[in-house]
């Protein structure tokens, strides 16, 4: 399990996802808020559920190493949910009166990258297993 590179990518995706609960995506003056506000993964119930769901998918996916087909599908689901999460962040941030994107907003893009690298590693393992079965 730990010898496989996709385990590291999935763990990094989970770490970045859970860091997104505390680190801001956008900071500025909110539409109805008086003063400075940071948009994080806990700013709304939809954002929180989606963020926690993506993190749990990444963590559970680490332990599904014996079922590569399901593991690959969960990686694709994680990428899709992350794209939806970024879209939600963008929609909420566009309602702000003024502000800027935080540097930690790049974590959301890293999550997509880590899921994609994990999916690539899973496909590589699947190809190796098929080749070894063919040689038997």
MIDO-873943 format. One line per field, with one value per atom (N, C-alpha, C): residue in three letters; x, y, z. Coordinates in steps of 0.2 Angstrom, whole numbers, plus 2048, in hexadecimal, padded with zeros to 3 digits. Example, Ala and Ser with C-alpha at 12.3 -4.5 7.8 and 13.67 -1.06 7.14 Angstrom:
res = ala, ala, ala, ser, ser, ser
c1 = 842, 83E, 842, 840, 844, 840
c2 = 7E4, 7EA, 7F0, 7F5, 7FB, 800
c3 = 827, 827, 827, 823, 824, 827
//
This chain:
res = unk, unk, unk, unk, unk, unk, unk, unk, unk, unk, unk, unk, unk, unk, unk, unk, unk, unk, unk, unk, unk, unk, unk, unk, unk, unk, unk, unk, unk, unk, unk, unk, unk, unk, unk, unk, unk, unk, unk, unk, unk, unk, unk, unk, unk, unk, unk, unk, unk, unk, unk, unk, unk, unk, unk, unk, unk, unk, unk, unk, unk, unk, unk, unk, unk, unk, unk, unk, unk, unk, unk, unk, unk, unk, unk, unk, unk, unk, unk, unk, unk, unk, unk, unk, unk, unk, unk, unk, unk, unk, unk, unk, unk, unk, unk, unk, unk, unk, unk, unk, unk, unk, unk, unk, unk, unk, unk, unk, unk, unk, unk, unk, unk, unk, unk, unk, unk, unk, unk, unk, unk, unk, unk, unk, unk, unk, unk, unk, unk, unk, unk, unk, unk, unk, unk, unk, unk, unk, unk, unk, unk, unk, unk, unk, unk, unk, unk, unk, unk, unk, unk, unk, unk, unk, unk, unk, unk, unk, unk, unk, unk, unk, unk, unk, unk, unk, unk, unk, unk, unk, unk, unk, unk, unk, unk, unk, unk, unk, unk, unk, unk, unk, unk, unk, unk, unk, unk, unk, unk, unk, unk, unk, unk, unk, unk, unk, unk, unk, unk, unk, unk, unk, unk, unk, unk, unk, unk, unk, unk, unk, unk, unk, unk, unk, unk, unk, unk, unk, unk, unk, unk, unk, unk, unk, unk, unk, unk, unk, unk, unk, unk, unk, unk, unk, unk, unk, unk, unk, unk, unk, unk, unk, unk, unk, unk, unk, unk, unk, unk, unk, unk, unk, unk, unk, unk, unk, unk, unk, unk, unk, unk, unk, unk, unk, unk, unk, unk, unk, unk, unk, unk, unk, unk, unk, unk, unk, unk, unk, unk, unk, unk, unk, unk, unk, unk, unk, unk, unk, unk, unk, unk, unk, unk, unk, unk, unk, unk, unk, unk, unk, unk, unk, unk, unk, unk, unk, unk, unk, unk, unk, unk, unk, unk, unk, unk, unk, unk, unk, unk, unk, unk, unk, unk, unk, unk, unk, unk, unk, unk, unk, unk, unk, unk, unk, unk, unk, unk, unk, unk, unk, unk, unk, unk, unk, unk, unk, unk, unk, unk, unk, unk, unk, unk, unk, unk, unk, unk, unk, unk, unk, unk, unk, unk, unk, unk, unk, unk, unk, unk, unk, unk, unk, unk, unk, unk, unk, unk, unk, unk, unk, unk, unk, unk, unk, unk, unk, unk, unk, unk, unk, unk, unk, unk, unk, unk, unk, unk, unk, unk, unk, unk, unk, unk, unk, unk, unk, unk, unk
c1 = 804, 800, 804, 809, 80D, 813, 814, 819, 817, 810, 80D, 80D, 80F, 80F, 808, 803, 7FD, 7FA, 7FD, 7FB, 7FE, 804, 806, 802, 800, 7FC, 7F5, 7F2, 7EC, 7EC, 7F2, 7F3, 7F4, 7F8, 7F9, 7F2, 7EE, 7E7, 7E3, 7E3, 7DF, 7E2, 7E8, 7EB, 7E9, 7EA, 7E8, 7E1, 7DC, 7D5, 7D3, 7D6, 7D5, 7D8, 7DD, 7E0, 7DC, 7D8, 7D3, 7CD, 7CC, 7C7, 7C9, 7D0, 7D2, 7D5, 7D9, 7DC, 7D7, 7D8, 7D3, 7D4, 7CE, 7CE, 7CE, 7CA, 7C9, 7C8, 7CB, 7CB, 7C8, 7C4, 7C2, 7BB, 7B8, 7B2, 7AC, 7A9, 7A3, 79D, 798, 793, 78E, 78D, 789, 78D, 793, 797, 79A, 79A, 79E, 7A5, 7AA, 7B1, 7B3, 7B9, 7BE, 7BB, 7BB, 7B9, 7BD, 7BE, 7C2, 7BD, 7BD, 7B9, 7BD, 7BB, 7BF, 7BA, 7BC, 7B8, 7B3, 7B3, 7AE, 7A9, 7A9, 7A5, 79E, 79D, 796, 795, 78F, 78E, 78F, 78E, 78F, 797, 79A, 7A2, 7A5, 7A2, 7A5, 7A4, 79D, 79C, 7A0, 7A0, 7A4, 7AC, 7AE, 7B6, 7B7, 7B3, 7B4, 7B3, 7AE, 7AD, 7B3, 7B6, 7BC, 7C2, 7C3, 7C8, 7C7, 7C1, 7BF, 7C0, 7BE, 7BF, 7C7, 7CB, 7D2, 7D5, 7D3, 7D5, 7D3, 7CC, 7CA, 7CD, 7CE, 7D2, 7D8, 7DC, 7E3, 7E2, 7DD, 7DC, 7D9, 7D7, 7D4, 7D9, 7DF, 7E4, 7E3, 7DF, 7DE, 7D9, 7D5, 7D0, 7D1, 7D6, 7D8, 7D3, 7CE, 7C9, 7C5, 7C3, 7BF, 7C3, 7C9, 7CE, 7CF, 7CF, 7D0, 7C9, 7C4, 7BD, 7BC, 7BF, 7BE, 7C3, 7C9, 7CD, 7C9, 7C6, 7C2, 7BD, 7B9, 7B4, 7B7, 7BD, 7C0, 7C2, 7C4, 7C5, 7BF, 7BA, 7B3, 7B1, 7B1, 7AE, 7B3, 7B9, 7BD, 7BC, 7BA, 7B9, 7B2, 7AD, 7A7, 7A8, 7AD, 7AF, 7B2, 7B6, 7BA, 7B4, 7B0, 7AA, 7A6, 7A4, 7A1, 7A5, 7AB, 7AF, 7AF, 7B0, 7B0, 7A9, 7A4, 79D, 79C, 79E, 79E, 7A3, 7A9, 7AE, 7AB, 7A8, 7A5, 7A0, 79D, 798, 79B, 7A2, 7A5, 7A6, 7A5, 7A6, 7AD, 7B2, 7B9, 7BD, 7C3, 7C7, 7CC, 7D0, 7D5, 7D5, 7D7, 7D8, 7DE, 7DD, 7E3, 7E8, 7EE, 7F3, 7F1, 7EE, 7EC, 7E6, 7E4, 7DF, 7E2, 7E8, 7EC, 7EC, 7EA, 7E9, 7E4, 7DE, 7D9, 7DB, 7E0, 7E3, 7E8, 7EB, 7F0, 7EC, 7E6, 7E2, 7E0, 7DE, 7DD, 7E3, 7E9, 7EF, 7F1, 7F0, 7F1, 7ED, 7E6, 7E2, 7E4, 7E6, 7E7, 7EE, 7F3, 7F9, 7F7, 7F3, 7F1, 7EE, 7E9, 7E6, 7EB, 7F0, 7F5, 7F9, 7FB, 7FE, 7FA, 7F3, 7EF, 7EF, 7EE, 7EE, 7F5, 7FA, 801, 801, 7FF, 7FF, 7FA, 7F5, 7F0, 7F3, 7F7, 7FB, 800, 804, 809, 806, 800, 7FD, 7FB, 7F8, 7F6, 7FB, 801, 807, 80A, 80A, 80C, 808, 801, 7FD, 7FD, 7FF, 800, 806, 80B, 812, 811, 80C, 80B, 809
c2 = 7FA, 800, 806, 807, 80D, 80D, 807, 807, 80A, 80B, 80E, 815, 818, 820, 823, 81F, 823, 823, 820, 821, 827, 829, 830, 835, 835, 83A, 83A, 835, 835, 838, 837, 83A, 841, 843, 84B, 84E, 84B, 84D, 84E, 849, 84A, 84F, 850, 855, 85C, 85D, 864, 865, 860, 861, 863, 85F, 861, 868, 86A, 870, 876, 874, 879, 87B, 877, 878, 87E, 880, 885, 88B, 889, 88E, 892, 898, 89C, 89B, 89B, 89B, 8A2, 8A6, 8AD, 8B1, 8B7, 8BC, 8C2, 8C5, 8CC, 8CE, 8D3, 8D6, 8D2, 8CE, 8CA, 8CF, 8CC, 8CF, 8D2, 8CE, 8D1, 8D2, 8D0, 8D1, 8D8, 8DA, 8E0, 8DF, 8E0, 8DF, 8D9, 8D7, 8D2, 8CB, 8C7, 8C0, 8BB, 8B5, 8B0, 8AB, 8A9, 8A3, 89D, 899, 892, 88D, 887, 881, 880, 884, 883, 889, 88D, 893, 892, 88C, 88A, 883, 880, 879, 875, 878, 875, 874, 879, 879, 874, 874, 86F, 868, 867, 860, 85D, 861, 85F, 85F, 863, 863, 85D, 85B, 855, 84F, 84F, 849, 848, 84D, 84C, 849, 84C, 849, 842, 840, 839, 835, 837, 833, 831, 836, 835, 831, 831, 82D, 826, 825, 81E, 81B, 81F, 81C, 81A, 81C, 819, 812, 810, 809, 804, 807, 802, 800, 7FF, 7FD, 7F6, 7F2, 7EB, 7EC, 7F1, 7F2, 7F8, 7F7, 7FD, 800, 7FD, 800, 804, 803, 807, 80D, 80C, 811, 816, 814, 819, 81D, 819, 81D, 822, 820, 825, 82B, 82A, 830, 834, 831, 836, 839, 836, 839, 83F, 83E, 843, 849, 848, 84E, 851, 84E, 851, 855, 852, 856, 85C, 85B, 861, 867, 865, 86A, 86D, 86A, 86D, 871, 86F, 873, 87A, 87A, 880, 884, 881, 885, 889, 885, 888, 88E, 88D, 892, 898, 897, 89D, 8A0, 89D, 8A0, 8A4, 8A1, 8A5, 8AB, 8AA, 8B0, 8B5, 8B4, 8B9, 8BE, 8BB, 8BF, 8C4, 8C4, 8C8, 8CF, 8D4, 8DB, 8DC, 8DB, 8DB, 8D6, 8D5, 8D0, 8CD, 8C8, 8C4, 8BD, 8B9, 8B2, 8B1, 8AD, 8AB, 8A6, 8A6, 8A2, 89B, 899, 893, 890, 894, 892, 88D, 88D, 889, 881, 881, 87A, 876, 87A, 876, 874, 877, 874, 86F, 86F, 86A, 863, 864, 85E, 85A, 85E, 85B, 858, 85B, 858, 852, 852, 84C, 846, 847, 842, 83F, 844, 842, 83E, 840, 83C, 835, 835, 82E, 82A, 82C, 829, 826, 82A, 828, 822, 822, 81D, 816, 817, 811, 80E, 812, 80F, 80C, 80E, 80B, 805, 804, 7FE, 7F9, 7FB, 7F7, 7F4, 7F8, 7F5, 7F0, 7F2, 7ED, 7E6, 7E6, 7E0, 7DC, 7E0, 7DC, 7D9, 7DD, 7DA, 7D4, 7D4, 7CE, 7C8, 7CA, 7C4, 7C1, 7C5, 7C3, 7BE, 7C0, 7BC, 7B5, 7B4, 7AE, 7A8
c3 = 800, 800, 800, 804, 805, 800, 7FC, 7F7, 7F1, 7F0, 7EA, 7EA, 7E4, 7E4, 7E5, 7E2, 7E3, 7EA, 7EE, 7F6, 7F8, 7F6, 7F8, 7F4, 7EE, 7EB, 7EE, 7F0, 7F3, 7FA, 7FE, 804, 804, 7FF, 7FE, 7FC, 7F8, 7F6, 7FC, 801, 807, 80B, 80C, 810, 80D, 807, 804, 805, 804, 805, 80C, 811, 818, 81A, 817, 818, 815, 810, 80D, 811, 817, 81C, 820, 821, 825, 821, 81C, 818, 813, 812, 80E, 806, 803, 7FB, 7F9, 7FC, 7FA, 800, 800, 806, 803, 807, 805, 809, 807, 80A, 807, 80B, 808, 806, 803, 800, 806, 80B, 810, 817, 817, 81D, 81D, 823, 825, 826, 822, 823, 820, 822, 81F, 820, 81B, 81C, 817, 81A, 816, 814, 80E, 80B, 80C, 811, 812, 810, 811, 810, 815, 81B, 820, 81F, 81A, 81A, 818, 815, 814, 814, 815, 816, 810, 80A, 804, 803, 804, 804, 809, 80F, 814, 812, 810, 80E, 808, 803, 7FD, 7FF, 803, 805, 809, 80E, 812, 80E, 809, 805, 800, 7FE, 7F9, 7FE, 804, 808, 80A, 80B, 80D, 807, 801, 7FB, 7FB, 7FC, 7FB, 800, 806, 80B, 80B, 809, 808, 802, 7FD, 7F7, 7F8, 7FD, 7FE, 800, 804, 806, 801, 7FB, 7F6, 7F1, 7F3, 7EE, 7EB, 7EE, 7EA, 7E5, 7E5, 7E0, 7DC, 7D7, 7D3, 7CF, 7CC, 7C8, 7CC, 7D2, 7D7, 7D9, 7DA, 7DC, 7D7, 7D1, 7CB, 7CA, 7CB, 7CB, 7D0, 7D6, 7DC, 7DB, 7D7, 7D6, 7D1, 7CC, 7C7, 7CA, 7CF, 7D3, 7D7, 7DA, 7DE, 7DA, 7D4, 7CF, 7CD, 7CC, 7CA, 7D0, 7D6, 7DC, 7DD, 7DC, 7DD, 7D8, 7D2, 7CD, 7CF, 7D2, 7D4, 7DA, 7DF, 7E4, 7E2, 7DD, 7DB, 7D8, 7D4, 7D1, 7D7, 7DC, 7E2, 7E5, 7E6, 7E9, 7E4, 7DE, 7D9, 7D9, 7DA, 7DA, 7E0, 7E6, 7EC, 7EC, 7EA, 7E9, 7E5, 7E0, 7DB, 7DE, 7E4, 7E7, 7EC, 7ED, 7F2, 7EF, 7F3, 7F0, 7EE, 7F2, 7EF, 7F3, 7F0, 7F4, 7EF, 7F1, 7ED, 7EF, 7EA, 7EB, 7EF, 7F4, 7F8, 7F5, 7F7, 7F5, 7F6, 7FB, 7FD, 7F8, 7F4, 7EF, 7EA, 7E9, 7E5, 7E7, 7EE, 7F1, 7ED, 7EB, 7E7, 7E0, 7DD, 7D7, 7D8, 7DE, 7E0, 7E1, 7E4, 7E5, 7DE, 7D9, 7D3, 7D0, 7D1, 7CE, 7D2, 7D9, 7DC, 7DB, 7DA, 7D8, 7D1, 7CC, 7C5, 7C5, 7CA, 7CA, 7CD, 7D2, 7D5, 7D0, 7CC, 7C7, 7C2, 7C0, 7BB, 7BE, 7C5, 7C8, 7C9, 7CA, 7CA, 7C3, 7BE, 7B7, 7B5, 7B8, 7B7, 7BA, 7C1, 7C4, 7C1, 7BE, 7BB, 7B5, 7B1, 7AB, 7AD, 7B2, 7B5, 7B6, 7BA, 7BC, 7B6, 7B1, 7AB, 7A7, 7A7, 7A3, 7A7, 7AD, 7B1, 7B1, 7B0, 7AF, 7A8, 7A3, 79D, 79C, 7A0, 7A0, 7A3, 7A7, 7AB, 7A6
//
